[in-house]
Structures are given as C-alpha cells and as structure tokens.
Amino acid sequence: MKQQLLFIFFGLFFIGFISACSKESEVPVASGPIVGQWDINRYVVSNLPASYSTLNGTINSNLGTDTYTFRIDSTYSESYSSSNGNAKGTEEGMWSLRDSVLIMRPLTSSSQVPAPYILKYVSANGEISTGPRQTSGSVTNPTTRVTETVSYSLEFFYRKRY
C-alpha cells in the first residue's frame, strides 16, 4: 500500500512539474526600459573646425521625425522623415540590450546582411544615444558666408514617449 501511495504521489508530482514548465503558461519577463516608443529629442554637433566653432552645440528644432518602436518580442520598427518632408522611410529589425548597449539588427529582403547599429541606453537621462559619429556636410561659414564641406561629429538623442 505504501508503494502505491508513493507511486501515486510521484506521478502527481511529475504531472505538476511538467505542466508548470509548459511554454503556454510562460509570462514574458518585465518589459525593461527599452520597450515602448522613442522620438528624436535633440542632436549635438561638435568638433567643427575653429572657424565654425560657433555652430557647435545642441539643436532642439528642425529635427524632422524619427521614431523607434521597441516591442517586447525583441523586434523594432523605425519611421522617419526630414524636417521638410522630402526624405521619408521605415525600417524593421531585431533589438537586444545588454547592460547599457542597445544592438539593433535591421532586416532586409536582400541576401546582404547589414551591419548592426550600436547605440547606448543612458539610464541616468532616460535617453538612447547614437554616440558621436564622425560625418561631413555642406555648412555655411558664419564669418565668410561661403558654403564649404567640413567634417564634424554628430550625436542623436531619443527620449521615450511611452
């Protein structure tokens, strides 16, 4: 009799254990700080040549739109357009966050695999930063009023909408 009771107890324990581990009952872990919608908030221009140094600084206007939506299933979408509305686009991909490093891998229909984007989640400010990126562009010299191509650093910051 004791063996039958032990067998029944072991069987119930095994059934309970298996059903507790079922994927259907899994609940996603907390969404974390990234999940939600993020809008471009500002950008910072730096490292301009000396004659352009008055243009270094933070810009909060004429940003256009750039919105990332990070979902709990580790997918993201981006929708962007220039301030004048001429350039528009979207992007889909996968994201992951380890410590403060946000890695975004765009999905494409071609066989080429694009390089992932590496961004930084700045928890103290509640922002996502692209980090300073070296670029160049046509800029009007504030002194001579001549348009020239110059190199500079550009960093974008995104703030969570919800």
N, CA, C and O of each residue as an XYZ file, in Angstrom:
648
protein
N       0.813     -1.194      0.000
C       0.000      0.000      0.000
C       0.863      1.269      0.000
O       0.571      2.249     -0.685
N       1.945      1.208      0.802
C       2.827      2.376      0.855
C       3.464      2.629     -0.516
O       3.650      3.777     -0.919
N       3.796      1.546     -1.228
C       4.409      1.703     -2.540
C       3.426      2.330     -3.520
O       3.816      3.162     -4.339
N       2.165      1.943     -3.447
C       1.161      2.516     -4.345
C       0.973      4.000     -4.039
O       0.884      4.813     -4.959
N       0.912      4.354     -2.780
C       0.767      5.752     -2.376
C       1.972      6.570     -2.854
O       1.824      7.682     -3.361
N       3.154      6.000     -2.683
C       4.362      6.674     -3.127
C       4.352      6.828     -4.645
O       4.731      7.880     -5.161
N       3.924      5.794     -5.365
C       3.837      5.843     -6.816
C       2.848      6.907     -7.269
O       3.134      7.661     -8.199
N       1.676      6.976     -6.617
C       0.667      7.984     -6.966
C       1.208      9.382     -6.672
O       1.053     10.292     -7.486
N       1.840      9.552     -5.517
C       2.407     10.851     -5.149
C       3.467     11.278     -6.171
O       3.480     12.429     -6.608
N       4.361     10.343     -6.553
C       5.387     10.649     -7.532
C       4.769     11.005     -8.884
O       5.239     11.929     -9.548
N       3.730     10.293     -9.301
C       3.041     10.572    -10.564
C       2.414     11.954    -10.560
O       2.546     12.693    -11.537
N       1.725     12.324     -9.466
C       1.126     13.660     -9.365
C       2.195     14.752     -9.385
O       2.029     15.791    -10.024
N       3.298     14.496     -8.671
C       4.394     15.464     -8.661
C       4.950     15.654    -10.071
O       5.188     16.784    -10.497
N       5.157     14.549    -10.799
C       5.702     14.618    -12.154
C       4.755     15.374    -13.082
O       5.208     16.211    -13.864
N       3.451     15.100    -13.016
C       2.463     15.799    -13.846
C       2.448     17.288    -13.509
O       2.407     18.131    -14.406
N       2.482     17.609    -12.223
C       2.520     19.014    -11.810
C       3.779     19.714    -12.290
O       3.729     20.869    -12.713
N       4.900     19.022    -12.226
C       6.159     19.594    -12.675
C       6.139     19.861    -14.179
O       6.552     20.935    -14.618
N       5.672     18.918    -14.961
C       5.609     19.074    -16.414
C       4.659     20.197    -16.803
O       4.987     21.008    -17.669
N       3.500     20.258    -16.185
C       2.544     21.312    -16.559
C       3.024     22.687    -16.105
O       2.677     23.684    -16.738
N       3.803     22.776    -15.043
C       4.330     24.063    -14.586
C       5.388     24.583    -15.540
O       5.615     25.791    -15.614
N       6.032     23.698    -16.264
C       7.076     24.105    -17.198
C       6.556     24.303    -18.606
O       7.351     24.518    -19.520
N       5.277     24.241    -18.810
C       4.704     24.374    -20.143
C       4.947     25.769    -20.703
O       4.840     26.754    -19.972
N       5.274     25.866    -21.997
C       5.503     27.154    -22.644
C       4.239     27.994    -22.681
O       4.315     29.223    -22.684
N       3.075     27.351    -22.709
C       1.822     28.105    -22.773
C       1.610     28.953    -21.532
O       0.951     29.990    -21.598
N       2.153     28.532    -20.411
C       1.933     29.284    -19.185
C       3.023     30.312    -18.919
O       2.946     31.057    -17.942
N       4.046     30.363    -19.784
C       5.116     31.325    -19.567
C       4.617     32.743    -19.775
O       3.874     33.028    -20.715
N       5.031     33.608    -18.900
C       4.693     35.021    -18.995
C       5.989     35.760    -19.279
O       6.990     35.519    -18.604
N       5.997     36.663    -20.270
C       7.242     37.381    -20.555
C       7.730     38.126    -19.323
O       6.941     38.630    -18.524
N       9.040     38.183    -19.190
C       9.627     38.933    -18.082
C       9.315     40.415    -18.258
O       8.878     40.844    -19.326
N       9.539     41.174    -17.228
C       9.262     42.606    -17.299
C       9.834     43.193    -18.587
O      10.908     42.789    -19.033
N       9.138     44.118    -19.167
C       9.492     44.649    -20.473
C      10.805     45.412    -20.484
O      11.413     45.572    -21.542
N      11.244     45.876    -19.357
C      12.508     46.595    -19.314
C      12.373     48.029    -19.784
O      11.293     48.469    -20.178
N      13.469     48.745    -19.740
C      13.421     50.184    -20.017
C      13.298     50.544    -21.492
O      12.902     51.666    -21.808
N      13.618     49.640    -22.397
C      13.664     49.976    -23.821
C      12.301     49.855    -24.490
O      11.978     50.642    -25.380
N      11.498     48.878    -24.072
C      10.219     48.624    -24.741
C       9.336     49.869    -24.686
O       9.107     50.436    -23.617
N       8.846     50.284    -25.855
C       7.997     51.472    -25.963
C       8.371     52.269    -27.201
O       9.078     51.781    -28.082
N       7.889     53.487    -27.252
C       8.125     54.341    -28.410
C       9.088     55.471    -28.033
O       8.929     56.125    -27.002
N      10.077     55.683    -28.880
C      11.129     56.668    -28.651
C      11.175     57.649    -29.814
O      11.193     57.245    -30.977
N      11.195     58.947    -29.491
C      11.241     60.006    -30.505
C      12.572     60.738    -30.429
O      13.167     60.873    -29.360
N      13.026     61.209    -31.585
C      14.233     62.029    -31.578
C      13.945     63.269    -30.732
O      12.905     63.912    -30.875
N      14.873     63.580    -29.866
C      14.692     64.669    -28.913
C      15.602     65.853    -29.235
O      15.208     67.012    -29.105
N      16.816     65.538    -29.654
C      17.807     66.581    -29.936
C      19.002     65.935    -30.612
O      19.130     64.711    -30.648
N      19.864     66.770    -31.140
C      21.152     66.268    -31.596
C      22.221     67.277    -31.239
O      21.943     68.459    -31.033
N      23.455     66.789    -31.168
C      24.583     67.614    -30.755
C      25.621     67.600    -31.871
O      26.038     66.544    -32.348
N      26.025     68.805    -32.274
C      27.087     68.978    -33.259
C      28.344     69.374    -32.494
O      28.308     70.260    -31.640
N      29.460     68.708    -32.810
C      30.722     69.035    -32.130
C      31.895     68.782    -33.068
O      31.740     68.216    -34.150
N      33.049     69.209    -32.632
C      34.307     69.015    -33.361
C      34.336     69.680    -34.735
O      35.003     69.191    -35.647
N      33.625     70.780    -34.888
C      33.718     71.552    -36.125
C      35.050     72.295    -36.153
O      35.599     72.597    -35.093
N      35.583     72.597    -37.332
C      36.816     73.392    -37.401
C      36.639     74.730    -36.671
O      35.515     75.195    -36.479
N      37.737     75.332    -36.275
C      37.719     76.559    -35.468
C      36.834     77.651    -36.050
O      36.105     78.308    -35.307
N      36.880     77.860    -37.361
C      36.088     78.943    -37.957
C      34.580     78.667    -37.900
O      33.779     79.565    -38.161
N      34.194     77.451    -37.565
C      32.771     77.080    -37.461
C      32.357     76.801    -36.014
O      31.229     76.374    -35.769
N      33.238     77.032    -35.076
C      33.013     76.621    -33.690
C      31.735     77.203    -33.079
O      31.187     76.618    -32.145
N      31.253     78.329    -33.581
C      30.004     78.892    -33.039
C      28.805     78.009    -33.381
O      27.737     78.172    -32.790
N      28.959     77.080    -34.320
C      27.865     76.179    -34.693
C      27.840     74.909    -33.844
O      26.891     74.128    -33.918
N      28.897     74.701    -33.026
C      28.897     73.549    -32.123
C      27.793     73.719    -31.093
O      27.542     74.836    -30.641
N      27.140     72.650    -30.720
C      26.155     72.726    -29.658
C      24.954     71.826    -29.904
O      24.946     71.008    -30.823
N      23.937     71.996    -29.059
C      22.727     71.180    -29.096
C      21.669     71.847    -29.935
O      21.442     73.052    -29.822
N      21.019     71.066    -30.780
C      19.933     71.577    -31.629
C      18.648     70.862    -31.234
O      18.588     69.633    -31.221
N      17.622     71.643    -30.913
C      16.337     71.095    -30.483
C      15.212     71.368    -31.474
O      14.065     71.006    -31.213
N      15.513     71.993    -32.597
C      14.455     72.337    -33.549
C      14.806     71.820    -34.938
O      15.945     71.429    -35.194
N      13.825     71.821    -35.830
C      14.004     71.334    -37.198
C      14.589     69.927    -37.234
O      15.472     69.629    -38.038
N      14.084     69.068    -36.352
C      14.613     67.721    -36.249
C      13.982     66.758    -37.247
O      14.525     65.677    -37.472
N      12.865     67.114    -37.845
C      12.126     66.137    -38.629
C      11.490     65.153    -37.665
O      11.318     65.464    -36.486
N      11.144     63.985    -38.144
C      10.615     62.969    -37.241
C      11.480     61.721    -37.365
O      11.912     61.354    -38.458
N      11.718     61.095    -36.260
C      12.430     59.822    -36.219
C      11.943     59.115    -34.971
O      12.266     59.509    -33.851
N      11.163     58.068    -35.175
C      10.544     57.353    -34.059
C      10.881     55.879    -34.145
O      10.685     55.241    -35.180
N      11.392     55.342    -33.039
C      11.625     53.906    -32.905
C      10.550     53.327    -32.000
O      10.203     53.920    -30.978
N      10.029     52.177    -32.373
C       9.108     51.434    -31.517
C       9.776     50.098    -31.212
O       9.977     49.272    -32.102
N      10.118     49.899    -29.931
C      10.744     48.660    -29.477
C       9.673     47.803    -28.825
O       8.998     48.244    -27.894
N       9.516     46.565    -29.318
C       8.481     45.669    -28.807
C       9.081     44.615    -27.881
O      10.275     44.323    -27.942
N       8.240     44.056    -27.031
C       8.677     43.062    -26.045
C       9.215     41.795    -26.700
O       9.987     41.066    -26.078
N       8.818     41.513    -27.959
C       9.299     40.313    -28.653
C      10.656     40.540    -29.321
O      11.067     39.748    -30.170
N      11.346     41.604    -28.949
C      12.686     41.956    -29.449
C      12.697     42.404    -30.908
O      13.740     42.346    -31.560
N      11.555     42.848    -31.430
C      11.525     43.450    -32.762
C      11.400     44.962    -32.594
O      10.957     45.450    -31.555
N      11.797     45.691    -33.629
C      11.628     47.135    -33.604
C      11.197     47.608    -34.983
O      11.366     46.908    -35.981
N      10.640     48.805    -35.014
C      10.358     49.474    -36.272
C      10.769     50.931    -36.112
O      10.731     51.493    -35.017
N      11.159     51.521    -37.223
C      11.545     52.930    -37.229
C      10.779     53.609    -38.353
O      10.599     53.043    -39.431
N      10.333     54.823    -38.086
C       9.671     55.649    -39.090
C      10.335     57.019    -39.018
O      10.446     57.603    -37.941
N      10.775     57.529    -40.161
C      11.476     58.813    -40.144
C      11.134     59.640    -41.372
O      10.751     59.116    -42.419
N      11.286     60.953    -41.210
C      11.164     61.881    -42.330
C      11.958     63.137    -42.002
O      12.119     63.496    -40.835
N      12.451     63.798    -43.037
C      13.228     65.022    -42.849
C      12.297     66.153    -42.418
O      11.076     66.034    -42.522
N      12.877     67.245    -41.937
C      12.057     68.363    -41.465
C      11.223     68.978    -42.579
O      10.156     69.532    -42.316
N      11.694     68.888    -43.822
C      10.905     69.432    -44.935
C       9.994     68.372    -45.567
O       9.233     68.673    -46.487
N      10.076     67.129    -45.069
C       9.198     66.070    -45.547
C       9.628     65.408    -46.841
O       8.926     64.530    -47.343
N      10.775     65.811    -47.397
C      11.230     65.245    -48.666
C      11.749     63.816    -48.528
O      11.496     62.980    -49.396
N      12.459     63.533    -47.465
C      13.026     62.197    -47.266
C      12.203     61.469    -46.216
O      12.075     61.939    -45.085
N      11.643     60.321    -46.590
C      10.838     59.525    -45.666
C      11.262     58.074    -45.773
O      11.751     57.639    -46.816
N      11.077     57.327    -44.701
C      11.410     55.913    -44.762
C      10.999     55.166    -43.519
O      10.591     55.750    -42.515
N      11.119     53.848    -43.616
C      10.832     52.972    -42.487
C      11.886     51.876    -42.455
O      12.594     51.636    -43.433
N      11.969     51.226    -41.318
C      12.900     50.122    -41.154
C      12.326     49.178    -40.112
O      11.652     49.611    -39.178
N      12.592     47.894    -40.271
C      12.191     46.867    -39.315
C      13.436     46.100    -38.914
O      14.398     46.030    -39.679
N      13.425     45.527    -37.730
C      14.576     44.742    -37.317
C      14.396     44.103    -35.966
O      13.296     44.071    -35.414
N      15.489     43.595    -35.440
C      15.547     42.941    -34.134
C      16.462     43.761    -33.231
O      17.418     44.378    -33.702
N      16.165     43.766    -31.924
C      16.995     44.502    -30.980
C      17.340     43.619    -29.790
O      16.642     42.650    -29.490
N      18.440     43.978    -29.113
C      18.803     43.337    -27.850
C      19.508     44.382    -26.990
O      20.126     45.316    -27.502
N      19.403     44.208    -25.689
C      20.023     45.138    -24.737
C      20.843     44.335    -23.754
O      20.330     43.425    -23.104
N      22.110     44.668    -23.642
C      22.981     44.053    -22.645
C      23.674     45.185    -21.913
O      24.390     45.991    -22.508
N      23.446     45.227    -20.611
C      23.921     46.339    -19.790
C      23.333     47.626    -20.385
O      22.113     47.790    -20.385
N      24.149     48.517    -20.879
C      23.613     49.754    -21.458
C      23.798     49.805    -22.978
O      23.572     50.845    -23.596
N      24.206     48.694    -23.574
C      24.458     48.655    -25.015
C      23.229     48.097    -25.734
O      22.806     46.967    -25.488
N      22.671     48.910    -26.620
C      21.499     48.538    -27.419
C      21.990     48.172    -28.817
O      22.583     49.000    -29.508
N      21.740     46.932    -29.231
C      22.162     46.475    -30.554
C      20.917     46.287    -31.405
O      19.990     45.575    -31.018
N      20.903     46.926    -32.559
C      19.771     46.850    -33.480
C      20.247     46.229    -34.788
O      21.215     46.689    -35.394
N      19.554     45.181    -35.210
C      19.893     44.477    -36.453
C      18.758     44.641    -37.447
O      17.716     44.002    -37.301
N      18.939     45.492    -38.462
C      17.882     45.700    -39.453
C      17.626     44.429    -40.273
O      18.548     43.664    -40.555
N      16.375     44.221    -40.647
C      16.004     43.112    -41.520
C      15.898     43.640    -42.939
O      15.368     44.728    -43.167
N      16.399     42.875    -43.886
C      16.316     43.273    -45.289
C      15.794     42.105    -46.107
O      15.852     40.950    -45.684
N      15.291     42.423    -47.270
C      14.811     41.375    -48.166
C      15.932     40.861    -49.055
O      15.762     39.854    -49.742
N      17.071     41.532    -49.051
C      18.191     41.098    -49.880
C      19.030     40.074    -49.120
O      18.819     39.846    -47.929
N      19.967     39.470    -49.810
C      20.832     38.474    -49.181
C      21.950     39.128    -48.365
O      22.629     38.452    -47.592
N      22.142     40.427    -48.531
C      23.171     41.134    -47.774
C      22.675     41.372    -46.347
O      21.532     41.773    -46.127
N      23.544     41.120    -45.404
C      23.217     41.355    -44.005
C      23.842     42.679    -43.589
O      25.066     42.792    -43.537
N      23.008     43.696    -43.287
C      23.581     44.988    -42.904
C      24.245     44.914    -41.530
O      23.885     44.090    -40.689
N      25.204     45.778    -41.328
C      25.880     45.841    -40.032
C      24.889     46.310    -38.965
O      24.046     47.165    -39.237
N      24.985     45.758    -37.762
C      24.077     46.211    -36.700
C      24.419     47.628    -36.255
O      25.553     48.084    -36.402
N      23.421     48.311    -35.710
C      23.642     49.624    -35.100
C      23.932     49.382    -33.635
O      23.278     48.563    -32.988
N      24.906     50.089    -33.119
C      25.231     50.012    -31.702
C      24.884     51.367    -31.096
O      25.482     52.383    -31.450
N      23.915     51.378    -30.182
C      23.516     52.601    -29.504
C      23.723     52.409    -28.012
O      24.054     51.314    -27.559
N      23.529     53.469    -27.256
C      23.719     53.390    -25.814
C      22.466     53.864    -25.101
O      21.926     54.926    -25.408
N      22.009     53.063    -24.144
C      20.899     53.472    -23.288
C      21.493     54.184    -22.080
O      22.226     53.587    -21.292
N      21.169     55.458    -21.944
C      21.689     56.270    -20.839
C      20.587     56.351    -19.790
O      19.725     57.228    -19.846
N      20.623     55.430    -18.838
C      19.538     55.332    -17.862
C      19.436     56.584    -16.986
O      18.338     56.953    -16.572
N      20.554     57.237    -16.702
C      20.526     58.435    -15.853
C      19.690     59.542    -16.490
O      19.021     60.296    -15.784
N      19.723     59.644    -17.822
C      18.961     60.675    -18.536
C      17.671     60.131    -19.124
O      16.828     60.904    -19.581
N      17.500     58.812    -19.120
C      16.334     58.209    -19.756
C      16.351     58.430    -21.263
O      15.312     58.691    -21.869
N      17.544     58.323    -21.871
C      17.692     58.575    -23.295
C      18.440     57.433    -23.976
O      19.158     56.664    -23.337
N      18.250     57.350    -25.271
C      19.067     56.489    -26.110
C      19.942     57.417    -26.942
O      19.461     58.400    -27.504
N      21.224     57.097    -27.016
C      22.183     57.929    -27.755
C      22.840     57.101    -28.858
O      23.148     55.924    -28.673
N      23.044     57.734    -29.993
C      23.780     57.081    -31.073
C      25.277     57.117    -30.812
O      26.040     56.397    -31.456
N      25.699     57.955    -29.867
C      27.117     58.184    -29.671
C      27.598     59.116    -30.765
O      26.978     59.177    -31.827
N      28.675     59.838    -30.543
C      29.168     60.762    -31.576
C      29.655     59.988    -32.793
O      30.436     59.045    -32.668
N      29.192     60.391    -33.962
C      29.588     59.771    -35.236
C      30.268     60.828    -36.091
O      29.756     61.935    -36.259
N      31.405     60.479    -36.618
C      32.127     61.406    -37.497
C      31.417     61.454    -38.849
O      31.116     60.411    -39.429
N      31.154     62.637    -39.343
C      30.480     62.814    -40.626
C      31.000     64.083    -41.290
O      31.868     64.763    -40.743
N      30.479     64.396    -42.447
C      30.826     65.654    -43.110
C      29.604     66.151    -43.858
O      28.690     65.387    -44.167
N      29.603     67.428    -44.141
C      28.477     68.016    -44.849
C      28.766     69.434    -45.266
O      29.778     70.020    -44.881
N      27.864     69.980    -46.059
C      28.000     71.368    -46.516
C      27.471     72.298    -45.440
O      26.328     72.180    -44.999
N      28.317     73.216    -45.032
C      27.978     74.157    -43.969
C      28.392     75.553    -44.412
O      29.439     75.729    -45.035
N      27.569     76.541    -44.089
C      27.911     77.921    -44.408
C      28.777     78.487    -43.296
O      28.392     78.483    -42.127
N      29.950     78.974    -43.676
C      30.884     79.558    -42.721
C      30.235     80.795    -42.111
O      29.816     81.689    -42.846
N      30.141     80.868    -40.770
C      29.481     82.014    -40.134
C      30.203     83.344    -40.364
O      29.579     84.401    -40.273
N      31.488     83.310    -40.658
C      32.255     84.538    -40.870
C      32.225     84.969    -42.331
O      31.895     86.117    -42.628
N      32.564     84.066    -43.243
C      32.697     84.423    -44.661
C      31.409     84.227    -45.454
O      31.295     84.731    -46.571
N      30.442     83.506    -44.898
C      29.163     83.177    -45.562
C      29.353     82.302    -46.804
O      28.470     82.233    -47.658
N      30.498     81.640    -46.902
C      30.780     80.728    -48.005
C      30.411     79.314    -47.554
O      30.738     78.912    -46.437
N      29.732     78.561    -48.421
C      29.366     77.183    -48.099
C      30.532     76.269    -48.455
O      31.037     76.274    -49.578
N      30.943     75.481    -47.460
C      32.083     74.585    -47.627
C      31.733     73.215    -47.049
O      30.817     73.097    -46.234
N      32.450     72.200    -47.465
C      32.280     70.868    -46.886
C      33.254     70.729    -45.726
O      34.460     70.916    -45.886
N      32.720     70.400    -44.563
C      33.549     70.256    -43.367
C      33.212     68.948    -42.653
O      32.122     68.399    -42.816
N      34.161     68.464    -41.865
C      33.961     67.275    -41.038
C      33.565     67.706    -39.636
O      34.018     68.741    -39.147
N      32.715     66.910    -38.989
C      32.263     67.202    -37.634
C      31.682     65.937    -37.020
O      31.509     64.928    -37.704
N      31.386     65.993    -35.743
C      30.742     64.878    -35.039
C      29.276     65.210    -34.835
O      28.906     66.361    -34.606
N      28.453     64.182    -34.924
C      27.004     64.335    -34.778
C      26.503     63.224    -33.872
O      26.818     62.054    -34.088
N      25.727     63.582    -32.862
C      25.175     62.600    -31.930
C      23.683     62.861    -31.759
O      23.276     63.981    -31.452
N      22.863     61.818    -31.960
C      21.413     61.940    -31.817
C      20.965     61.360    -30.479
O      21.526     60.378    -29.993
N      19.941     61.987    -29.892
C      19.374     61.527    -28.623
C      17.879     61.304    -28.796
O      17.183     62.116    -29.405
N      17.399     60.197    -28.253
C      15.980     59.834    -28.320
C      15.419     59.758    -26.914
O      16.082     59.281    -25.993
N      14.192     60.234    -26.755
C      13.511     60.219    -25.459
C      12.257     59.351    -25.580
O      11.575     59.368    -26.605
N      11.969     58.603    -24.535
C      10.836     57.689    -24.540
C       9.517     58.446    -24.438
O       9.324     59.269    -23.543
N       8.615     58.151    -25.370
C       7.283     58.745    -25.356
C       6.376     57.979    -24.390
O       5.672     58.583    -23.581
N       6.397     56.674    -24.476
C       5.628     55.820    -23.542
C       6.257     54.452    -23.475
O       5.769     53.583    -22.751
